[in-house]
Structures are given as structure tokens and as C-alpha cells.
Amino acid sequence: MGLVIGEKDLLRERRAAAEKGLVFVFTNGCFDLLHAGHLHVLRAAKEAGDLLTVGLNTDASVRKLKGKGRPLMGEGERAELLAALDPVDYVVLFSEETPRRLIEALEPDVLVKGGDYQADRIVGADVVRGRGGQVLVVPLREGLSTSSLIERIVRAFGGE
């Protein structure tokens, strides 16, 4: 089981991992309504290294990105669910709209995003590659997205 951790403690863990020669992997997202598509990306991310950290948008940053009514689940719930997943070692919250500052601080060896992103447009890819790291884009599984899940729920319960 993973650990929800503050940034300062995570930076200590990152340094210890580097000293041991462990491959430190980072991914990020809102993870609002966790689903099998998320798990698919997290499993692939974990396979890319030894320790997987998930940067999780705070509720305020999700609202800025996704708009009114989001997130559907609070940051505490989202963090707890992510930390309970086998592939995840650490979950750290960040309040900015992008994880760039966090990526610069953590200096991950591998940066992973789902296939809805193009490698050259992933925030922080330049930072990771500039240090000799790897950027991995995991192909998405068809029909598995938070948006499609919300649409199915709305249709099933009589919404527009």
C-alpha cells in the first residue's frame, strides 16, 4: 500500500531512492472517479521503474482545470484510493494547474502520461529529458475515461 506524503518528505524519499540507484517514476492527474483506465496507466508506470509517485491535483486546481461541479470526489478521498492501489508507492498533492514545479523538484527518472497526451506536449517532459530521463506515453484503453463514465451515469439516471 502506498503512502500519502507531503512534498518535503517526498523529496527526502526521492534522494534516498537515488542513492540506492532506484528508478523513480512520476505521473500526475486529477483522478476524479477512479476507473480501470487509470489503473491501466498506473500499472504501466510502475513497470517503468522501482518507485511510482502520483502527483494529485488538489480540489482547487481540479476546479480550475475541469470547471464547476468538479471534482466529484474530494482530494482526501482521491488520494486515499490512489495510495491503496498496488502500483502506487507515493501520492503527493499539488495545487498548481500543472505539475511542472513538482517535476522540477523531484527530478524523476521516468515521466508517464496516458495516451491522450502527445509526448512533446507533456508538461515537464523537457525537464525529464534534459536530465537524461525517459518520457513514456501509455496507450489508452478505449471507452475508459472519467468523461465517458460521467456521461454513462448521467444517461443511466435520466440526465440530459
Secondary structure, 3 states (H helix, E strand, C coil): CCEECCHHHHHHHHHHHHHCCCCEEEEEECCCCCCHHHHHHHHHHHHCCCEEEEEEECHHHHHHHHCCCCCCCCHHHHHHHHHCCCCCCEEEEECCCCCHHHHHHHCCCEEEEECCCCHHHCCCHHHHHHCCCEEEEECCCCCCCHHHHHHHHHHHCCCC
